[in-house]
């Protein structure tokens, strides 16, 4: 799957984005934009990303007996830049690439997929 590297002709990521599967993540009611706290989360818990949205979705699914998978699009490295957070620059690019990944994931679901009969994880290895 080809992920986009540029927001426009003059604003591009320094490296090609990649799809990574299976890392530990955290979710909380805070926006992490602090390198020391980011490093603490990684060093202490092995957490590679954090967000503010997944916990509400996960709690709703688990409490109602539905399986859940969280697919995240990362737009910045918490605390890695000075000035405004990079999410303002690269948020739309992260959203577009995440949508592409979700669509590819959905294409990999077997026909007539039923959440009640889920089993082995479906992996995207393209």
N, C-alpha and C positions, 0 to 999 in steps of 0.2 A: 504494500500500500504506500503510495507516494504522499507524504505530508508536505504542506506548503511551508516555505522558509521565509517568505516576504509578505509584509502587510501591503506594501506598494512598491513602486520601482526604486524608491530611495530609503526604505526602512526594512531591513532584513535581519534575521537572527544571524549571529556569527557562525553557528554550526547548524547543520541540517537537523530538524527535529526527528525524534524517533519514538516508536511505540514500545513501551516497556510494560510487561505483564508480571504481576505477582509481588510487588513491593509492599511493605507495611506502610500504613498511612494513619493519620490521626485526624480527628474532627472535634471541634470545640466552638465555643461562642466568642472566639477572639480571632482577629486578623493578625497573623504572624508576619511581622516585618522587622525582625531582629535577628541578626546573624548568631549571636550568642545563644539565644533561646532555640533557634533552629538547630545549632550544633548540639545542644543539650538533648533535644528530642532524638536526634540521630544517635548520639553516643550512648544514651541511657536506654532507649527503647527500640532502636533500629528503625525509627520512623523516617521515611524518605519524603513525605509530603503531608501537608495539612490543609484543611479547608474549614469552612463554617457551615456547610450545607448538608453534608452526608449524614450526620447523626440524626436529624429529624426524619429523613427518609428511611434510614435503617431502623429506627425505633418504631415507626409506623408499620413497616413491613414485618418485622419480627413479632410485634405484638398482635398482628393479625394473621400470622402463620404463612406469610409469603416469603419465598427466597429473595435474596437481594444480591446484586452485583453493583459495585460502584466503579464507574469509569470516570477518571479525572483528566482534565486538560490543564496542564501547568503553564502559567504565563510568566512566572518570575521565580527568582531564588530569593527567599525571604532575607532581607537585610543586606543583600549583595550589592546594592547600588546606592549612590548618594542622590539626594533630591527626591523627585517623585518616584513612586514605585513603578516598576516596569509593566505592571498590569494595565496601566493606562495606554501604554504603547502597544503591547503584544496581546492584550486580552481578546481582541477580535480574532487574531490569528489562532490563539489557543482554542477558542470556541469553534472555529471552522474546522480545525484539525480533529478536535474531539468529536464533532458531528460526523466526520468521515469515518472515524474509528467505530463509533456506535453503529453506523449504517453497515459497515463491514461485519461487525459482530452479529447484527440481526440477520444478515445474509447467511451466516454460518449456522443459524438455528435450524434444526431439522424441520421438515414440513409438519404441520399439525402439532407443533411444539406446545406442550401443556405444562405450566409451572408446577402442577401437582405431581408430575411424573419426572421431575428433573433428576439427573444423576451425575454422570461425569461432567466436569467443566468443559466448556467449549472454548478452544483456544484459537486465537488469530495469529498465525505464524507467517504472514506474508510480509 
